[in-house]
Amino acid sequence: MSRKEKILKNSAKPKLTEFDELLKLESNYCSWGDTVHYSEKLNIFDSAEGVYLYDKKGTEYLDLQMWYSAVNFGYKNPRLNEALKKQIDKLPQLACQYLHEEKIKLAAKIAKRVEMTFEEKGRIHFNVGGAAAVEDSLKLVRSHTGKNLMFAFMGGYHGRTLGASAITSSYRYREKFGHFSDRAMFIPYPYCFRCSYGKKREFCDMYCINQFEKLFETEYHSVLNTKTGKCEFGAFYIEPVQGTGGYIIPPREYFAKLKEILDRYNILLVDDEIQMGFFRTGKLWAIEHFGVVPDIMVLGKALTNGLNPISAIWAKEKLISPKVFGPGSTHSTFSSNPLGTAAGLETMKLIEEEGFAVKVPKKGEYFVSRLRQLRSRYPEIGDVDGLGLALRVEICRKDGYTPNKKLTDTITDIGLSGNLSAGGKKRGLILDVGGYHKNVFTLAPSLYITEKEIDLAVDLFEEALKKGIAAAP
Ligand SMILES: Cc1ncc(COP(=O)(O)O)c(C=O)c1O
């Protein structure tokens, strides 16, 4: 068939809707290498406001994941959007080798805030995405310790660049690409609902941290030269609350004990706050709940409320002073771009004024209490927990323990189909799934969510859950 005949034949076919046309183009021309095709059910969104996303038909979706906790301050936050608009008219572009006011003020605001909290002077280095900042932190660790081996947690997630995936637990992210740097040694996370050691929290006496400590007892455990006291590992990468791993909240004493062990052997603690920072857990940095001071922090996501992304590392002065981390140590064209730093600066100002430290825990407690009521009625909900507005709902079989990925996926698709009716009109629900068995709803609603919206969210969730149980018991 000639090209012309083909075109004529195609134009004789019934016209596709705009939605189908777009999906066809996506299927042909977009790489499937990102995470869009994790889901079989695709939707196309058109606008957003507050806690809601809207599709092209105008259907409203209550969003309980907010771009994996990047949009903590709500879609189209007027104040943050305004800061970006102003910056577009003032200084929209500038090569990162030159200075602009917003970069300097943002770095100073974060560093001063950290100093106030942890009584530790440090500096800020910017980059573009979370994984890129993780890469920068690896360079800092390597330059300070001379070590390229790291500890990290099973279930931990630090990004998908080659360096970041070496300290991310899943082999799935490395399988096709091989190794670029040395892989981390992965240590069990204190995931008490599914304890790696089969212990019960009430009686375990923190068995898991004691097991970690035992690694240093003899040189034959492969981490320490007991003669010199030198450890082969440079840093331990942690998430204070594990994000992608399923919003797992460790026992409050855990990290203090861990830090004590790390200090003994001069191992740095790198605190990845990319997902849990910026009041997600009710404190500016999630690590504040645990009473330890990190050596390095990695920030991203909500720093700009998802607008013109930038990321950052904060490090103690001794690790990042110009003497040890000199000009050109790391760089990216867009790293401290004016739009991102303007949004970040306004985010920091907003945080100072909004009282999230009081409001977020209150909302979180209410949300968790409503979810626990659901749990008492549905045996398929094995666990509910939360810290601030980082909430987890673990979906299981009727025994309340065996992970049920199929039901979790079914509920997710039902939410995404936009055919729920709770609250008196056709609506959808946006849910994110995480966890070691991909059976945990990791809820990260807007920090501005109201009690009424929480009630609506729980009603929508219950409706999706009921329909899901009927479809995939
Ligand atoms: C804890 C944590 N670290 C690092 C990253 C990687 O950030 P990015 O996706 O911006 O590269 C993520 C992303 O989800 C994350 O949750």
The ligand as an SDF file (V2000), in Angstrom:
LIG
                    3D

 16 16  0  0  0  0  0  0  0  0999 V2000
   13.9000    9.0840   50.0490 C   0  0  0  0  0  0  0  0  0  0  0  0
   14.1440    9.3920   48.6010 C   0  0  0  0  0  0  0  0  0  0  0  0
   15.3970    9.6410   48.1880 N   0  0  0  0  0  0  0  0  0  0  0  0
   15.6760    9.9320   46.9100 C   0  0  0  0  0  0  0  0  0  0  0  0
   14.6830    9.9880   45.9630 C   0  0  0  0  0  0  0  0  0  0  0  0
   15.0200   10.3130   44.5370 C   0  0  0  0  0  0  0  0  0  0  0  0
   14.5480   11.5780   44.2160 O   0  0  0  0  0  0  0  0  0  0  0  0
   14.2640   11.9400   42.6870 P   0  0  0  0  0  0  0  0  0  0  0  0
   13.1310   11.0590   42.2480 O   0  0  0  0  0  0  0  0  0  0  0  0
   13.8890   13.4050   42.7320 O   0  0  0  0  0  0  0  0  0  0  0  0
   15.5130   11.6840   41.9450 O   0  0  0  0  0  0  0  0  0  0  0  0
   13.3620    9.7340   46.3440 C   0  0  0  0  0  0  0  0  0  0  0  0
   12.2550    9.7550   45.3780 C   0  0  0  0  0  0  0  0  0  0  0  0
   11.1850    9.2630   45.5730 O   0  0  0  0  0  0  0  0  0  0  0  0
   13.0870    9.4300   47.6930 C   0  0  0  0  0  0  0  0  0  0  0  0
   11.8450    9.1590   48.1280 O   0  0  0  0  0  0  0  0  0  0  0  0
  1  2  1  0
  2  3  1  0
  2 15  2  0
  3  4  2  0
  4  5  1  0
  5  6  1  0
  5 12  2  0
  6  7  1  0
  7  8  1  0
  8  9  2  0
  8 10  1  0
  8 11  1  0
 12 13  1  0
 12 15  1  0
 13 14  2  0
 15 16  1  0
M  END
$$$$
